[in-house]
């Protein structure tokens, strides 16, 4: 049991040390970043830019009835406030 814990600790320390050496230089960091991006695009077939373009907020094709309801709803609280305090 003690040997297993020691082996895991040595493996983790070795991995951390290797990553520290690899990421200590700016050029190596950018090279590693570019390689991970290329592997990601090869595996998934998508870029992060493609994912951002697909994400849209709100209704892309609003109808005039929906817009009118939202407009009326936004004025409701203002009208209630004016009725109460004026």
C-alpha positions in Angstrom: 0.0 0.0 0.0 2.8 2.4 0.9 4.6 1.6 -2.4 1.5 2.4 -4.4 1.2 5.9 -2.8 4.9 6.6 -3.4 4.7 5.5 -7.0 1.7 7.8 -7.6 3.4 10.7 -5.9 6.6 10.2 -8.0 4.5 10.1 -11.2 2.6 13.3 -10.3 5.8 15.1 -9.4 7.4 14.0 -12.6 4.5 15.2 -14.7 4.5 18.5 -12.9 8.2 18.9 -13.4 8.0 18.0 -17.1 5.2 20.5 -17.7 7.2 23.2 -15.8 10.2 22.7 -18.0 8.0 22.6 -21.2 6.1 25.7 -20.4 9.0 27.8 -19.0 9.8 29.2 -22.5 7.3 31.5 -24.3 7.9 29.9 -27.7 7.3 26.4 -26.3 4.1 27.6 -24.8 2.8 29.0 -28.0 3.9 25.9 -29.9 2.0 23.7 -27.3 -1.0 25.9 -27.6 -1.1 25.7 -31.4 -0.6 21.9 -31.3 -3.6 21.5 -28.8 -5.8 23.7 -31.0 -4.9 21.6 -34.1 -5.6 18.4 -32.3 -8.9 19.8 -31.1 -9.9 20.8 -34.6 -8.9 17.4 -36.0 -10.8 15.5 -33.4 -14.0 17.5 -33.4 -13.8 19.1 -36.8 -14.8 22.5 -35.4 -13.0 25.6 -34.4 -13.8 27.8 -31.4 -14.7 30.5 -33.9 -17.3 28.2 -35.5 -18.8 27.5 -32.0 -19.1 31.2 -31.2 -20.8 32.0 -34.5 -23.5 29.3 -33.9 -24.3 30.8 -30.5 -27.0 33.5 -30.8 -29.0 35.3 -28.2 -32.6 36.1 -28.5 -35.1 35.3 -31.2 -33.3 35.6 -34.6 -36.6 36.2 -36.4 -38.9 38.2 -34.1 -42.5 38.7 -35.1 -44.2 42.1 -34.7 -46.7 40.6 -32.2 -43.8 39.4 -30.0 -42.1 42.8 -30.2 -45.4 44.6 -29.3 -45.9 42.3 -26.2 -42.4 43.0 -25.0 -42.8 46.7 -25.5 -46.1 46.7 -23.5 -44.5 44.6 -20.8 -41.6 46.9 -20.4 -43.9 49.9 -19.9 -46.2 48.2 -17.4 -43.9 48.8 -14.4 -43.3 52.4 -15.3 -47.1 53.0 -15.7 -47.8 51.4 -12.3 -45.1 53.6 -10.7 -46.5 56.7 -12.3 -50.1 55.9 -11.2 -49.0 55.3 -7.6 -46.8 58.3 -7.1 -48.5 60.9 -9.3 
